[in-house]
Amino acid sequence: MKKYIQYTNSADPKIVGVKDGLYQIEVDFQDLSNSCNQDTLDISNYDVQHNHQYQSIELDNIEISGALKKRAILTDVMVFTPYMKSFNYIVSSKFVDILLDANVPSHEFRLVNIEIRNSIDQYYLFHCSQISLNDVIFQDSKIYSIRDSIKSVKPYLSIPSVEDYLNSDEILQFDEVVLPASYQSFSMISIPGISNIFFSEKLAKMIEERNITNFVRAKQVKLSLSKTT
């Protein structure tokens, strides 16, 4: 079965430049109309497994720009402010080239051009399409309460269904998440409730060989694929 590795942005000031937070870019929404602002830029309803279309505003013809915060350093992966629904990072063309060279299917991600002022390089808002929680095999996954997160041996909870997960009185975290075997065709997987994206070993190798800056292996939630569909 294919293996996946989680990546996240670094908080090291030597890498990102800023010392007062994670944000490197301030995105400017002043040019967007009242009917199109950061609250409506939501493409989270795209169903990657069943190839449904985006349930959102068309973004391709919208001009979006941003500026580096004071002392921030341009990297291949950047965190931005203010919050924009569904977009994970601002990424460089070098990062995008990896997705294209690896033939990652277009339904797994979305890119929107963003101009970074005083930079001649091309950057994009990057969205990794989220799967549905309904596809998680909860009875085989390992889930614990956030209250037990510091324990070396975590007592796992019995969460047999998505309804039990969503309606729990506890704040829950995954130690291992299990998906159907049909997901082995995916190069990237984003799961609601798990903050960091899973990348295939092939993509992980390319990310590291091509020295993608400000992108490091995260504390791992294990992603497993069921042996049955």
C-alpha positions in Angstrom: 0.0 0.0 0.0 1.1 3.6 -0.7 2.5 5.5 2.2 1.9 9.2 3.0 3.9 11.8 4.9 2.5 15.0 6.5 4.2 18.3 5.9 3.7 21.7 7.6 5.3 25.2 7.5 8.2 26.0 9.7 8.0 28.5 12.5 11.8 29.1 12.5 12.5 32.8 12.3 15.7 32.0 10.4 13.6 30.6 7.6 10.5 32.8 7.6 12.1 36.0 8.9 9.3 37.1 11.2 9.5 36.6 14.9 6.0 37.7 16.0 4.0 34.9 14.3 3.8 32.6 11.4 2.4 35.0 8.7 4.8 36.1 6.0 2.2 37.7 3.6 -0.6 40.2 4.1 -3.2 39.7 1.4 -4.9 42.8 0.1 -8.7 42.4 -0.5 -9.4 46.0 -1.3 -9.8 45.4 -5.0 -12.4 42.7 -4.5 -16.1 43.8 -4.8 -18.5 43.6 -1.9 -19.9 40.4 -3.3 -16.5 38.7 -3.4 -14.4 38.9 -0.2 -12.4 36.5 1.8 -15.6 35.1 3.4 -16.9 34.0 0.1 -13.7 32.5 -1.3 -14.7 29.1 -0.1 -14.1 26.0 -2.3 -14.3 23.5 0.5 -17.4 21.8 -0.9 -15.5 20.2 -3.7 -15.9 16.4 -3.5 -12.7 14.9 -4.8 -13.7 11.3 -4.5 -16.8 11.7 -6.6 -15.5 14.4 -8.9 -18.2 16.9 -8.1 -17.7 20.5 -9.3 -16.7 23.4 -7.0 -19.6 25.0 -5.2 -18.1 28.4 -5.1 -17.4 31.7 -6.8 -15.2 31.7 -9.9 -11.7 33.0 -8.9 -9.6 32.8 -12.0 -10.4 36.3 -13.2 -10.0 38.0 -9.8 -6.9 40.0 -9.2 -5.5 39.3 -5.7 -2.2 40.8 -4.4 -0.2 40.7 -1.2 2.9 42.1 0.4 5.6 40.7 2.5 5.4 41.6 6.2 8.3 43.6 7.7 11.4 41.3 7.9 9.5 38.4 6.3 11.4 36.2 3.8 10.0 34.9 0.5 9.9 31.1 0.6 8.4 28.4 -1.5 5.5 27.8 1.0 4.1 30.8 2.9 1.4 31.4 5.5 -0.7 34.5 4.9 -3.2 36.8 6.7 -6.1 37.5 6.9 -7.7 34.0 6.9 -9.2 32.9 3.6 -11.4 29.8 3.7 -10.0 26.7 2.0 -6.7 28.0 0.9 -3.8 26.3 2.7 -0.8 28.3 1.7 0.7 30.7 -0.8 3.2 28.7 -2.9 5.8 29.4 -5.5 6.0 28.1 -9.1 8.8 25.8 -7.9 6.3 24.1 -5.6 3.7 23.9 -8.4 6.3 22.4 -10.8 6.5 19.4 -8.5 2.8 18.8 -8.7 2.9 19.1 -12.5 6.0 17.0 -12.9 4.4 14.3 -10.7 1.2 14.4 -12.7 -1.0 15.1 -9.7 -4.6 15.1 -11.0 -6.1 18.6 -11.2 -9.1 17.6 -9.0 -6.7 17.2 -6.1 -5.8 20.9 -5.9 -6.7 24.4 -7.0 -4.4 27.3 -7.7 -5.3 31.0 -8.0 -2.7 33.6 -9.1 -1.6 36.1 -6.5 0.8 39.0 -7.1 3.4 39.5 -4.4 4.4 43.1 -4.6 8.1 43.8 -5.3 8.6 40.2 -6.4 9.1 39.1 -10.0 8.4 35.5 -9.2 5.0 33.8 -9.7 3.0 32.8 -6.7 -0.3 31.1 -6.2 -2.9 30.6 -3.5 -2.9 26.8 -3.0 -5.9 24.7 -2.1 -5.7 20.9 -1.5 -9.1 19.4 -2.0 -10.5 17.9 1.2 -12.1 14.5 1.2 -15.4 13.7 3.0 -15.3 12.6 6.6 -17.9 10.1 5.5 -15.1 8.2 3.8 -13.1 7.7 7.0 -13.3 4.2 8.3 -13.8 5.3 11.9 -14.1 1.8 13.5 -10.5 1.0 12.3 -9.0 4.5 13.1 -7.3 5.4 16.3 -8.8 8.4 18.0 -8.2 9.9 21.4 -9.4 12.9 23.5 -7.2 16.0 23.4 -7.0 15.7 27.2 -4.8 12.7 26.7 -2.6 14.2 24.0 0.5 14.5 26.3 0.3 10.8 27.3 2.9 8.6 25.8 0.3 5.8 25.6 -3.0 7.2 24.6 -6.3 5.5 25.6 -8.2 5.2 22.3 -11.9 5.8 22.2 -14.5 3.8 20.5 -15.8 6.0 17.7 -17.7 3.7 15.3 -19.1 6.3 12.9 -18.8 9.8 11.6 -22.0 10.8 13.5 -20.3 9.7 16.8 -17.2 11.7 15.8 -19.1 14.8 15.1 -21.4 14.6 18.1 -18.8 13.7 20.7 -18.6 15.9 23.8 -14.8 15.5 23.7 -12.4 17.3 21.4 -11.0 14.5 19.4 -7.7 13.9 17.6 -6.5 11.1 15.3 -3.5 9.0 16.0 -4.2 7.0 12.9 -6.8 7.6 10.3 -7.9 4.8 7.9 -9.4 5.4 4.5 -10.7 3.0 1.8 -8.1 1.4 -0.5 -9.6 3.4 -3.4 -7.6 6.4 -2.1 -4.3 4.9 -3.0 -4.6 6.7 -6.4 -4.3 10.1 -4.6 -1.0 12.0 -4.4 -2.3 14.4 -1.7 -4.9 13.9 0.9 -6.5 16.6 3.1 -8.9 15.4 5.8 -11.2 17.6 7.9 -10.1 17.9 11.5 -6.5 17.1 10.6 -4.5 20.3 10.0 -1.6 19.1 7.9 -1.8 17.7 4.4 -0.7 14.1 3.6 1.7 13.8 0.6 2.6 10.5 -1.1 6.2 9.3 -0.7 6.8 10.2 -4.3 5.9 13.8 -3.7 7.7 13.9 -0.4 10.9 12.8 -2.1 10.5 15.6 -4.7 9.8 18.2 -2.1 13.0 17.3 -0.3 15.2 16.8 -3.3 14.2 20.1 -4.8 14.7 21.9 -1.5 11.2 23.4 -1.1 11.7 26.1 1.5 9.6 26.5 4.6 8.0 23.0 4.3 9.0 20.4 6.9 7.8 17.0 8.0 5.1 17.3 10.6 4.5 15.4 13.8 2.8 12.5 12.1 -0.8 11.3 12.2 -0.6 7.9 10.5 -2.6 7.5 7.4 -3.5 3.9 6.5 -5.4 2.5 3.6 -7.8 -0.4 4.1 -7.0 -3.6 2.4 -10.6 -3.7 1.2 -12.5 -1.1 -0.7 
